[in-house]
Amino acid sequence: MAVLRLFAAARTAAGTSRDHLPGATVADVLDAAVARYGDDFGAVLPTCAVWLNGEPADRDAPVTADDEVAVLPPVSGGAW
């Protein structure tokens, strides 16, 4: 199972920052996450960037048990 890391609004919607989910592709892992965490998580997901092992990833990218899929919602703010 791949490690799923969730940040910001995705973490809030899921109620966790880390999980292990099955899947042969990034899409499979994300679909398993929506099934586990529900509609609130599913609503956040389309706005998020998805990375695989620290690199931007397409939904059809293959995933192994040693991989990390990260879900990064957009962020704003900061001080100048």
C-alpha positions in Angstrom: 0.0 0.0 0.0 1.2 3.5 -0.9 1.6 6.2 1.8 -0.9 9.0 1.3 0.1 12.3 2.8 -2.5 15.1 3.2 -1.9 18.7 3.8 -4.0 21.8 4.7 -7.7 21.5 3.6 -7.2 17.9 2.4 -5.9 16.9 5.9 -8.9 18.7 7.5 -11.4 17.1 5.3 -9.9 13.6 5.8 -9.3 14.0 9.5 -5.8 12.7 9.2 -2.4 13.7 7.7 -1.2 10.3 6.7 -2.6 6.9 5.7 -1.8 3.8 3.7 -4.1 3.0 0.8 -4.1 0.4 -2.0 -3.8 1.2 -5.7 -1.8 0.5 -8.8 -2.0 4.1 -10.0 -2.3 7.6 -8.4 -5.9 7.6 -9.5 -6.6 4.3 -7.6 -5.0 5.7 -4.4 -7.1 8.9 -4.7 -10.3 7.0 -5.4 -9.6 4.8 -2.3 -9.1 8.0 -0.3 -12.5 9.4 -1.5 -14.2 6.1 -0.6 -12.6 6.2 2.9 -12.9 9.9 3.7 -16.2 10.8 2.0 -17.7 13.7 0.1 -15.9 16.5 2.0 -12.6 15.1 0.9 -13.8 14.5 -2.6 -14.9 18.1 -2.9 -11.4 19.3 -1.9 -9.5 17.0 -4.2 -10.2 18.7 -7.6 -8.4 21.9 -6.4 -5.3 20.0 -5.2 -1.9 19.3 -6.8 -0.9 15.7 -6.5 2.7 14.7 -6.2 4.3 11.2 -6.3 7.6 10.9 -4.4 8.2 14.6 -4.4 7.4 15.2 -8.1 4.1 16.4 -9.8 2.2 13.4 -10.9 -0.6 12.5 -13.4 -3.5 10.4 -12.3 -2.3 7.5 -14.4 1.2 7.3 -12.9 2.0 3.8 -11.5 2.3 3.5 -7.7 4.0 0.8 -5.7 4.0 0.0 -2.0 7.2 2.0 -1.5 5.7 5.2 -3.0 4.3 8.4 -1.4 1.3 10.2 -2.9 0.9 13.8 -1.5 -2.2 15.9 -1.9 -1.5 19.6 -1.7 -4.4 22.1 -1.8 -3.6 25.6 -3.0 -2.4 28.0 -0.3 -2.6 31.7 -0.1 -1.5 34.4 2.3 1.9 35.2 3.7 3.5 38.4 4.8 5.5 40.8 2.7 
